[in-house]
Amino acid sequence: MITFNRSQLVGAEFLDGDTIRFNGVQEDHIYGMEINMDVRIADGEILAIQGSMKRYTNPVCPAAVPVLQTAVGVSLREEGWDHRIMREIGRKGCEHFAEIIIECGRCFDWARMSKEMSEALQRDSTLNQQKFVETWVEEHPEIRSA
């Protein structure tokens, strides 16, 4: 019998040719939190972030929402960016928010690839998707360190 279940969901929307917006949600029977995070595609810099808490356990939890702003300016290309987010947001604000940001960040390159593959499929519906992925990863060395 399952007594606990936590789900994280990440969505990505390309606002324009320069910016991707991530929507990250973490839900369980205790906590319900969500962030929206805008990231510059060229360098992975977090441009803006908003968060909300639907369910939390402690009356001080909402004080973590303003702490999210310390993520603005962090680059998802920066060495140790995930540890920095956990240190700056997780320890000083809310570990759950930090986990959502990190999961969104881990999806950055895969969202870029997915968009490019979707565009390639529109041009050629017979595209070999496996070959596309292999080539894309080969041509984008930054993804191998992500």
VOBA-1610 file (N, C-alpha, C; in pm, whole numbers, padded with zeros to 5 digits, always signed):
BEGIN
Met+00084-00119+00000Met+00000+00000+00000Met+00089+00125+00000Ile+00062+00215-00091Ile+00137+00339-00098Ile+00087+00434+00010Thr+00181+00481+00093Thr+00143+00575+00198Thr+00192+00716+00170Phe+00278+00730+00071Phe+00330+00862+00035Phe+00360+00864-00113Asn+00326+00973-00178Asn+00355+00989-00320Asn+00388+01136-00346Arg+00503+01160-00407Arg+00541+01296-00445Arg+00561+01298-00596Ser+00503+01397-00660Ser+00517+01412-00804Ser+00579+01547-00836Gln+00667+01545-00934Gln+00720+01668-00990Gln+00686+01669-01138Leu+00643+01784-01185Leu+00608+01799-01326Leu+00676+01925-01377Val+00744+01912-01490Val+00812+02026-01552Val+00757+02045-01692Gly+00718+02167-01722Gly+00675+02204-01856Gly+00764+02316-01907Ala+00780+02325-02037Ala+00863+02430-02096Ala+00787+02494-02212Glu+00791+02625-02214Glu+00725+02703-02320Glu+00827+02802-02375Phe+00843+02803-02505Phe+00936+02897-02568Phe+00861+03027-02594Leu+00894+03129-02517Leu+00824+03257-02527Leu+00859+03330-02656Asp+00985+03316-02697Asp+01035+03378-02819Asp+01165+03305-02853Gly+01242+03358-02945Gly+01366+03293-02983Gly+01476+03302-02880Asp+01453+03382-02776Asp+01557+03405-02676Asp+01527+03347-02538Thr+01400+03319-02510Thr+01361+03287-02372Thr+01273+03163-02366Ile+01302+03080-02267Ile+01219+02964-02238Ile+01162+02982-02097Arg+01034+02954-02081Arg+00970+02961-01950Arg+00942+02819-01902Phe+00995+02790-01785Phe+00967+02662-01722Phe+00858+02680-01619Asn+00769+02584-01614Asn+00669+02575-01508Asn+00700+02446-01435Gly+00731+02457-01307Gly+00762+02339-01227Gly+00666+02327-01111Val+00615+02206-01091Val+00518+02181-00985Val+00566+02062-00903Gln+00554+02075-00772Gln+00580+01962-00684Gln+00458+01944-00596Glu+00403+01825-00598Glu+00281+01795-00524Glu+00298+01667-00444Asp+00253+01670-00321Asp+00232+01548-00242Asp+00116+01578-00148His+00089+01489-00055His-00028+01513+00030His-00002+01618+00138Ile+00124+01660+00151Ile+00159+01762+00250Ile+00186+01897+00183Tyr+00266+01894+00077Tyr+00311+02017+00013Tyr+00253+02031-00128Gly+00232+02154-00167Gly+00193+02187-00304Gly+00259+02318-00341Met+00357+02312-00432Met+00435+02431-00468Met+00454+02439-00618Glu+00472+02561-00666Glu+00487+02582-00810Glu+00579+02700-00836Ile+00658+02689-00942Ile+00740+02803-00986Ile+00721+02824-01136Asn+00743+02947-01178Asn+00758+02984-01318Asn+00894+03052-01328Met+00976+03005-01421Met+01113+03052-01430Met+01148+03078-01576Asp+01189+03201-01606Asp+01231+03238-01741Asp+01383+03226-01751Val+01429+03160-01857Val+01571+03135-01877Val+01611+03181-02017Arg+01723+03253-02024Arg+01774+03294-02155Arg+01837+03171-02221Ile+01795+03143-02343Ile+01840+03024-02414Ile+01990+03028-02443Ala+02042+03143-02481Ala+02182+03153-02524Ala+02282+03111-02418Asp+02257+03147-02291Asp+02356+03118-02187Asp+02299+03051-02063Gly+02170+03021-02063Gly+02110+02952-01950Gly+02089+03038-01827Glu+02098+03169-01841Glu+02081+03257-01725Glu+01934+03267-01686Ile+01909+03253-01557Ile+01774+03271-01504Ile+01744+03420-01504Leu+01640+03458-01577Leu+01605+03599-01594Leu+01498+03645-01496Ala+01407+03556-01463Ala+01296+03591-01373Ala+01243+03463-01311Ile+01187+03477-01192Ile+01129+03360-01125Ile+01016+03406-01033Gln+00911+03327-01031Gln+00797+03350-00942Gln+00762+03217-00880Gly+00712+03221-00758Gly+00672+03097-00692Gly+00548+03115-00609Ser+00480+03004-00586Ser+00363+03007-00498Ser+00357+02876-00420Met+00303+02888-00301Met+00283+02772-00214Met+00133+02754-00193Lys+00085+02638-00233Lys-00057+02609-00214Lys-00080+02538-00080Arg+00014+02449-00046Arg+00007+02376+00081Arg+00146+02374+00142Tyr+00153+02395+00272Tyr+00280+02393+00343Tyr+00253+02359+00489Thr+00359+02329+00562Thr+00342+02278+00698Thr+00369+02380+00807Asn+00436+02487+00772Asn+00483+02579+00874Asn+00442+02721+00834Pro+00396+02802+00928Pro+00353+02937+00892Pro+00466+03026+00838Val+00592+02987+00859Val+00702+03067+00804Val+00735+03029+00660Cys+00678+02920+00610Cys+00708+02874+00473Cys+00689+02983+00367Pro+00580+03060+00368Pro+00562+03161+00264Pro+00674+03266+00259Ala+00749+03280+00367Ala+00862+03374+00367Ala+00971+03331+00270Ala+00965+03208+00224Ala+01065+03157+00128Ala+01040+03210-00013Val+00920+03257-00042Val+00889+03303-00178Val+00982+03416-00224Pro+01006+03520-00143Pro+01098+03625-00188Pro+01243+03576-00206Val+01281+03471-00134Val+01418+03417-00146Val+01443+03363-00287Leu+01337+03327-00358Leu+01352+03278-00495Leu+01428+03377-00583Gln+01418+03505-00552Gln+01482+03607-00636Gln+01634+03596-00638Thr+01691+03525-00540Thr+01837+03505-00541Thr+01880+03416-00656Ala+01786+03347-00719Ala+01819+03262-00834Ala+01837+03345-00961Val+01781+03465-00965Val+01793+03550-01083Val+01940+03584-01104Gly+01988+03561-01225Gly+02128+03585-01257Gly+02213+03460-01257Val+02165+03353-01196Val+02238+03226-01196Val+02228+03165-01335Ser+02338+03112-01385Ser+02337+03046-01516Ser+02333+02895-01497Leu+02246+02831-01572Leu+02238+02686-01570Leu+02359+02623-01638Arg+02447+02704-01692Arg+02573+02659-01752Arg+02689+02668-01652Glu+02665+02737-01543Glu+02767+02759-01441Glu+02800+02627-01370Glu+02927+02599-01351Glu+02969+02480-01278Glu+02910+02485-01137Gly+02842+02379-01097Gly+02785+02371-00962Gly+02661+02456-00940Trp+02594+02494-01049Trp+02475+02579-01034Trp+02370+02514-00945Asp+02356+02382-00955Asp+02255+02313-00875Asp+02288+02318-00726His+02416+02305-00691His+02456+02315-00551His+02434+02458-00499Arg+02460+02554-00585Arg+02438+02694-00548Arg+02290+02720-00520Ile+02204+02667-00606Ile+02059+02684-00585Ile+02017+02620-00453Met+02067+02500-00425Met+02030+02433-00300Met+02081+02513-00180Arg+02202+02568-00192Arg+02259+02647-00082Arg+02182+02778-00063Glu+02158+02850-00172Glu+02098+02983-00162Glu+01946+02980-00141Ile+01879+02887-00206Ile+01733+02882-00198Ile+01690+02775-00098Gly+01752+02658-00107Gly+01713+02547-00021Gly+01738+02572+00126Arg+01855+02622+00157Arg+01890+02644+00297Arg+01834+02774+00353Lys+01831+02877+00271Lys+01787+03008+00319Lys+01638+03032+00296Gly+01576+02947+00216Gly+01435+02966+00184Gly+01356+02838+00201Cys+01356+02755+00097Cys+01275+02633+00098Cys+01340+02527+00010Glu+01370+02414+00070Glu+01433+02305-00005Glu+01344+02255-00118His+01213+02258-00098His+01122+02212-00202His+01128+02303-00325Phe+01132+02434-00303Phe+01148+02527-00415Phe+01279+02499-00488Ala+01387+02478-00411Ala+01517+02450-00472Ala+01510+02325-00558Glu+01444+02222-00509Glu+01431+02097-00586Glu+01358+02121-00718Ile+01255+02204-00715Ile+01180+02232-00838Ile+01267+02309-00937Ile+01340+02409-00889Ile+01429+02486-00977Ile+01533+02394-01040Ile+01592+02308-00960Ile+01696+02217-01010Ile+01638+02124-01115Glu+01520+02072-01091Glu+01459+01982-01190Glu+01428+02056-01319Cys+01380+02179-01310Cys+01358+02260-01431Cys+01489+02281-01504Gly+01593+02314-01430Gly+01724+02336-01491Gly+01779+02214-01561Arg+01754+02098-01505Arg+01799+01973-01568Arg+01726+01947-01699Cys+01612+02009-01717Cys+01534+01992-01840Cys+01569+02095-01948Phe+01655+02189-01917Phe+01687+02299-02008Phe+01730+02250-02146Asp+01834+02169-02152Asp+01885+02124-02282Asp+01788+02030-02352Trp+01719+01947-02275Trp+01625+01854-02337Trp+01507+01929-02398Ala+01466+02038-02335Ala+01360+02121-02393Ala+01408+02186-02523Arg+01532+02235-02523Arg+01588+02294-02645Arg+01590+02190-02758Met+01636+02069-02725Met+01643+01965-02827Met+01503+01928-02877Ser+01409+01917-02785Ser+01273+01882-02822Ser+01213+01984-02919Lys+01238+02112-02893Lys+01188+02217-02981Lys+01249+02204-03120Glu+01380+02184-03124Glu+01447+02172-03254Glu+01401+02047-03329Met+01376+01938-03256Met+01328+01817-03323Met+01186+01838-03375Ser+01103+01907-03300Ser+00967+01936-03346Ser+00970+02018-03475Glu+01058+02118-03479Glu+01071+02200-03599Glu+01123+02117-03716Ala+01218+02027-03691Ala+01272+01942-03796Ala+01166+01846-03848Leu+01080+01795-03760Leu+00972+01705-03801Leu+00868+01778-03887Gln+00848+01905-03861Gln+00755+01983-03944Gln+00810+01998-04085Arg+00941+02007-04096Arg+01004+02019-04228Arg+01012+01883-04298Asp+01030+01775-04219Asp+01046+01641-04276Asp+00982+01539-04183Ser+00861+01499-04214Ser+00787+01407-04127Ser+00848+01267-04122Thr+00940+01236-04212Thr+01004+01104-04211Thr+01138+01106-04136Leu+01165+01214-04066Leu+01290+01231-03992Leu+01317+01111-03900Asn+01438+01061-03903Asn+01481+00956-03811Asn+01509+01024-03676Gln+01417+01009-03582Gln+01427+01080-03456Gln+01547+01034-03372Gln+01576+00905-03375Gln+01691+00853-03301Gln+01820+00916-03353Lys+01833+00922-03483Lys+01951+00982-03545Lys+01958+01132-03512Phe+01842+01198-03514Phe+01838+01340-03480Phe+01893+01362-03340Val+01846+01283-03244Val+01891+01298-03105Val+02041+01273-03095Glu+02090+01167-03156Glu+02233+01136-03151Glu+02315+01250-03208Thr+02273+01303-03321Thr+02346+01413-03386Thr+02339+01539-03301Trp+02221+01568-03247Trp+02204+01689-03167Trp+02294+01685-03044Val+02297+01573-02975Val+02382+01561-02856Val+02529+01575-02894Glu+02566+01515-03006Glu+02705+01525-03053Glu+02743+01670-03085Glu+02650+01744-03143Glu+02677+01882-03183Glu+02663+01983-03069His+02615+01938-02954His+02595+02026-02839His+02670+01970-02718Pro+02800+01995-02711Pro+02879+01939-02601Pro+02834+01985-02463Glu+02768+02099-02456Glu+02722+02150-02327Glu+02622+02055-02261Ile+02551+01976-02340Ile+02451+01885-02284Ile+02516+01768-02212Arg+02634+01731-02253Arg+02702+01617-02190Arg+02749+01650-02049Ser+02763+01777-02017Ser+02805+01815-01882Ser+02687+01856-01796Ala+02568+01851-01853Ala+02449+01894-01778Ala+02401+01784-01686
//
